[in-house]
Amino acid sequence: MKRFLTWLIMIPFALVVIVFSAVNRELVTLDLWPLPNEITVPVFTLVLAVFIIGFLWGGIVAWVSAGSVRRHARTAQWRADKAERELRSLSNKLDDRERELRNAQRDDASASKLPVQTNGG
């Protein structure tokens, strides 16, 4: 389903980009202000470059702003792993103690069943 939705969105988007590129082929001259250079490019190249740069910039900003969330998630994961290890250790200790208790109870029960020797007196 997810793949279908991706294709459902991407195919019309790709068609719009292709049509836009075919229609806007006029040349524009860009003056790169701090530099003494000028470049001449088709309009569609300029527009698509601006969209790509904006998309990448937005991705970088989102990734940087989510840094604290990722850090908190790593910390929470570390604490959960530590708690799981501690729980496993305590569970093993509890199993050992229960086993010792059962053995001790069995030993007491078998000791109480032994016949008591009385001296013939």
N, C-alpha and C positions, 0 to 999 in steps of 0.2 A: 504494500500500500504506500509506503514511504517513497519507494522508487517511482511509483506511478505519479505521485504528487510532484516529485522533483521534475520528471519529464513534462508534466502538465504545465509547470511554471517556466521551465527553461526553454522549451521549444518556441512559445510565443515571444519570449524575451529575445532569443536569438534571431527570430524573424524580424523583429523591430530593429535590432542592431544592424542587420544586413540591409534592410530597406533604407534606414537612415544613412548608412554608409554609401549606398548607391545613389541616393538623391543629393546629398551634400558633398559634392566633389569640388566645389569652388576653392580656390587657394586664398589663404590669408597670410599676411606677413606679421610675424611676431617680433617685437623689439625686446630683446632681453636686456632690460634697463641697466643693471649695473655693468653689464658687459657691452662691449661695442659691437656685438654681433646682432644680426637679424636672420631669422629663418622663415622660410615659406613652406607652409604645410596645408593639406586639405582640411576643411572645416571638421569633417567627421573624425579625423585623426586627433585634432585638438580636443574635441568634445569627449571622445572616448578616453583619451589620456587623462583629462580632468576627472572623469568618473572613476577611472582605475586608481588614480592617486588618492582621491577622496575615499574610496573603498578601503584602500590599504591604510590610510591615515586613521580612519574610523576603527579598523581592526586593531591597530597598534594602541590607540587610546583605550579601547575596550579591554585589551589584554593587560595593559599597565594598571588600569583602574581595578581590575579583578585580582590584582596581586595579593591584596590583603585577604580576600576571600579564599584564595588558593592556600595561603599561609595558614589560615585558621583551619581549613580542611585537612592540611597535612598534620597539624598539631592534633586535631581531633582523631585522625586516623592512628597516629602514634599512640595517643592515650588509650584508644580502644584496643589496639594490639597489645599494649602493656597490660590492660585489664584482663584481656583474654588469657594471656600467659599466666598471670597471677591466679585467675580462676582455675585454669587447668592444673596449676601447681597445688592449690588448695584442695581441689577435688581429688587429686592423687593422694595427698596426705590424708584426707578424710577416708578414702578407700583403704589405705594402709591401717589407720586406726580402727576402722570397723572390722577389718580382717583380724587384727590383734585381739579385739574384744571378743569376737566369735571364738577364736582359738582359746582365749582365757576361759570363757564360759564353758567350752567343751571340756577343757582340762579340769575345771572345777566339778563339772557334772560327772566326769569319769572318776574323779578322786572320791566323790561322795558315794559312789556305788561300790567302792572297794569294801570287802567284808572287814569288820572290825575284829581284831584278834583279842580275845580275853584270855587271861591267864587262869588256869584251872583253879581258882581259889575261892 
